[in-house]
């Protein structure tokens, strides 16, 4: 009797929200998007790297939102 084999899960879309310049707290007119994710298993991850800039070496930080399938360790 042959067993059945499951298909691998479908590939999830890779979406990254980026905001290159922070909106200052005094700016009350810019549009904002707030998303509420209820019962989601999420984790924030901060990555940073150094890059040369016009004022010497600059540190660039980027935040990502990971779901439980993307969590490593």
N, C-alpha and C positions, 0 to 999 in steps of 0.2 A: 504494500500500500504506500503510495507516494504522499508526502506531506505537502502542505501548501506553503508558499513563501510570500511574505508581505512585500509590497512595494515600498521603497523608501519614501519618507514624507516629501511633499512638494517643496520646492525651494521658495523661501519666504522673500517678499520684496525687501530691498535694501533702501530704506528711507533715512536720510540724514537732514536734520534741521540745522541750519547755520545762520548765525547772526554775526556779521563781521564787526559791527560797531554797536556797542550797548546803547540802549535808549536811556538817557539820563532820567532820574526820578522827577525832575522838574518839568519834563515834557509830558503834558497832559493831553496833547492833541493827536499824537501818533497812534495809528491803529495797532492793536495787539491781538494775539490769538492765544486763548487759554484753553487747554485741552485737559479734561478730567478723565483719568483712566481708573475706573473702579474695579477692584479685585484683580488688578494686573500684577503679575510677578515681574517687577522691573528693578533695575539697579542702574545707578549712574556710574560712569567711568570717566576719569580725567586723564588724558594723555597730554604730554608736553614734550617739546623738543626745542633745541636751540637752533637759531638760524642767524646768519649775518645780516645786519641792517645798517642803516645810515648812522646809527649811534652806537656802533659796536655790535656785540652779540646780543640778540634779543631772544627771550623765551616766549614761545607761542604755546598757549594752552587751548585745548579743545575738549569739550564735554560731549559724551555720547550717552544715549539711553539704551541699555541692553535688556532684552527679554530673557527669560529663563533658559531658552534654547541657545543663546549666544554667550552665556556666562561661562567663563573658563576659570576653574580653580575656585 
